[in-house]
Amino acid sequence: VPQLGPQLPPRLAQQPWHLLYSTGRDGFSLRTLYRSGARPDSPALLLIRDTEAQAFGAFSASAFRSSSGFYGTGETFLFSFCPELKVFRWTGRNNFFVKGDVNLLMVGGGSGRFGLWLDGDLHHGGSQPCETFDNETLSHREEFCIQDLELWGVA
């Protein structure tokens, strides 16, 4: 989280962050992650470590939640620590920021590809280059298994 601080919108620079959800503490469930989220207008930071020890994730200006369509703003971004921090910001090509339901959470999209997706039991996910962020694949593989996942929110 400290390494990501300078990448966050300036209004969040001095805000304290709190752990809202952790697979180690709360189990592996997308529904539980949604319930643990902060207020809908509160920013959220999703941190993932896969079984190959790669760390990556997503920042959203609003809480991750179940939705019928895409939501979010151009402040949304993807990131990877592979091996050092790389941040993938909005390209302006589409507004496919975040979309979620009980079976799937997606961040970024276009042409049937998602910058980051997680399944409903938070065991599997994937990452592909997408139009929203023009990102690299965040993990070593396009599909990965999740070892740890944390959701952080502002106090």
N, C-alpha and C positions, 0 to 999 in steps of 0.2 A: 504493500500500500504506500509506503513512503516514496518509493521510486516513481509511482504513478502520480504523485502529488502535483508536480509541475505540468503534467499533461491535462489535468482537470480544468474545467472552466474557472476563471479567476474568482468568481463569487464563492467557490468552494474551497479556495486555497487554505483558509484558516479554520475550516470546520473540522470538528472531531468525528472520526468514523467509528462505528460500532459493528461488531459481528452480529448479524441478524439470523444467519442460518449456516450450519456446517454439517456436512454429511457425517463427520465423526461424532457429533453430538446429537444431531436430529434425525439421522437415518437418510436413506436414499429415496427421496420422493419429490417430484416436481410440485405436487399439490401442497406439500408441507413448505416448500420453498416459497410458493406464492403466498401462503398464509403468513409466513414469517416476514414477508416484505414490509417495508415502511409504508407511509402514506402514499397514495397514488402520485402525488406531485413531488415526491422526494427522490433524489438521485440514488442510483444503485450501482454497485461494483461487483461483478461476478468474477471470481478467481477459480481457476481449474488447474489441477495437476493430473495428468494422465498416468497410466501404468508404465510409461517409458520415461517418467520423471520430467516431462515437458510442462512448463507453466505458461498459461495464456488466459484470456478472458475477454470481458466486454464491460464497457461503461455505458449506462443509460441515464439520461437526465430525469427519467421518471421510473417508478418502481416496476420490476418485472411482474407481469400479471397475465391472467387469461384474457383473451380478447378475440373479437370476431374479425378484426382486420389489423393491419399494421398500425403502430403508433410510435411516437418518439419524435426527436428533433435532430437537427444536424450536429448537435453536441455529442451524439452517440458515437462511440468508436470501438474498434477491436484492438487487441494488443497481444503481443507474444514476447516471452523472455527466451529467445532461442537464437544465439546464446545470450545476447543482451536485449534490452527493451526495444521493441519496434512497435510503433503506433500507426494504425490504419484509420484515417479520418474519412468523413463523408465526402464523396466525389461530386455530389449534386446531380448525378444521373438518374436517381430514383429516390423515393421516400420509403423504401422497405427497411425500416429501422428495426423494429421488434414486433414479433407476433407470437402468441402463445396459447396453447390449450392444455388440457390435462395430459395429453400424450406427447406433446412436442413444444419446445421453445426454440424459436429461430431468431437470429440477429443478422441482419443484412441479407440481401437476396438479389435475384434477377436471373432470368433465363434458366429457371429450375435449379439454381445453385444457391447455397446458403453459406454465408461467411462463417457462421457457427450455428450448430443445432445440437440440442440435447433431447434424449428420449424421456418418457414419463417416469421411468424408474431411476433416472440419473446414473445409469450404468454405462450407457453408450452415447457417443456423440460423433460429430463430424465437422469438418471445416473444408471449404473450397474457396478459391478466389471468386469474388462476387462483385457485381456492378456497384453496389452501394458504397463499398469501402476500397475496392481495387486492392484487396488484401492478398497476402500470400496464405498458403495453408498454414494454420496456426500450430498444428501438431506435426510430428514427423510423417504421419499417415493421414489420409483423408477421413478415415474412420478410426476412432480411438475408444479405449475403455477408460472410464473415469476412476481415479484412485481417491482424490479428495476434491471437494467443491465447497466454496464459501461464498456467501452473499453478505456484502457490507453495505451499510446505509449511514447517512449523516444523522447525527444526534438530533 
